[in-house]
Amino acid sequence: MVVVKKQKGESEDKLINRFKKKVLDEGIVIEARERKEYKPKSQVRKEKKYRLKFLDELARKRAKRG
């Protein structure tokens, strides 16, 4: 649960921006997107495998550059 209280002298726009940032940091939006559609565990494992492979390749490319 995300709770954001208005601080003294804070505009409503700043309050909304703080709320949005906190929601993104908590990962609520991503979790809601993932829960929108059921995925079998095999598909989740497969996606995780490909994501890790992609991140590994990306790290190797960055290491070569710098």
C-alpha positions in Angstrom: 0.0 0.0 0.0 1.3 3.4 -0.9 0.5 6.4 1.3 1.5 9.9 0.4 0.6 12.8 2.7 0.6 16.4 1.5 3.4 18.3 3.0 3.0 21.9 4.3 3.2 24.3 1.3 3.3 21.5 -1.3 1.3 22.0 -4.5 -1.1 19.3 -5.7 1.0 18.7 -8.8 4.1 18.0 -6.7 2.0 15.6 -4.5 0.8 13.7 -7.6 4.3 13.5 -9.0 5.6 12.1 -5.6 2.8 9.6 -5.7 3.6 8.5 -9.2 7.3 8.1 -8.4 6.5 6.1 -5.3 4.1 3.8 -7.2 6.8 3.2 -9.9 9.5 2.5 -7.2 7.2 -0.1 -5.5 6.7 -1.9 -8.8 2.9 -1.8 -8.5 2.3 -0.9 -12.2 4.6 -3.7 -13.4 2.9 -6.2 -11.1 -0.5 -5.2 -12.2 0.5 -5.7 -15.9 1.9 -9.1 -15.1 -1.2 -10.2 -13.2 -3.6 -9.0 -15.9 -3.1 -12.2 -17.8 -2.3 -15.7 -16.4 1.0 -17.1 -17.4 2.0 -20.7 -16.8 5.1 -21.2 -14.7 6.9 -22.7 -17.7 6.4 -19.4 -19.6 7.6 -17.3 -16.6 10.7 -19.5 -16.4 11.3 -19.2 -20.1 11.0 -15.4 -20.0 13.3 -15.1 -17.1 15.9 -17.3 -18.9 15.7 -15.0 -22.0 15.9 -11.9 -19.9 19.0 -13.1 -18.1 20.6 -14.0 -21.4 19.8 -10.6 -22.8 21.3 -8.8 -19.8 24.4 -11.0 -20.0 24.9 -10.1 -23.6 24.3 -6.5 -22.9 26.9 -6.5 -20.1 29.4 -8.1 -22.5 28.9 -5.5 -25.2 29.3 -2.7 -22.6 32.5 -4.3 -21.3 33.9 -4.4 -24.8 33.2 -0.7 -25.4 34.6 0.7 -22.2 
